[in-house]
Structures are given as structure tokens and as C-alpha cells.
């Protein structure tokens, strides 16, 4: 996972055009369920929106149903699935300024 974080796959241009900002968020279990992720995403979207980004994307695996539920509830939309069995989900969200 550390290698993947430091050497991510390139996001296709068709995705970058609509979602130029890319988010990675990881919380230790003891910090989950306390509103920290929502506050972090709120702040991050405000900052990148102020910098001119009109959309953001992120990826997670369907093996992490808690993250999938969080991103859907937050308002991220599923853009596409990838991986050998479609197990990786790419989510995107428009940034309103």
C-alpha cells in the first residue's frame, strides 16, 4: 500500500478533465466514526476549490464498505470501476465555488 501511495497509477485524462483534484484520506480505526473524515474532506474541498479545482476524485476498494458508504453519503458519485473484477471504485464530486 505504501508503494501504491507513493507511486500511484496515472489517472486517465478523461477523468482529470472533470475531476482535476485527487484526494487520499486514511484514518486509523480509533479515529473513525467521530466526524473527523467529514471535517477533513470539507476543509480539503474548500481549499482546492479556492485554488480553482472544479472537481475531485478518489478511489477505494469495494472491500472497504465503510468507506464506500461514507463517500456515497457525502455526495461522491461512482465514476467507474476497475481492477480484475471491478473491485476498485473511482468516485468523483463537483466542487461548488
VENHU-V747988 format. One record per helix or strand of 3 or more residues. SS is the DSSP state (alpha for helix, beta for strand). FROM is the first residue (numbers start at 1). LEN is the number of residues. If there is no record, write none. Layout:
ss: [SS/SS]
from: [FROM/FROM]
len: [LEN/LEN]
//
This chain:
ss: [alpha/alpha/alpha/alpha/beta/alpha/beta/beta]
from: [2/13/29/36/55/65/77/88]
len: [5/4/3/15/7/10/6/7]
//
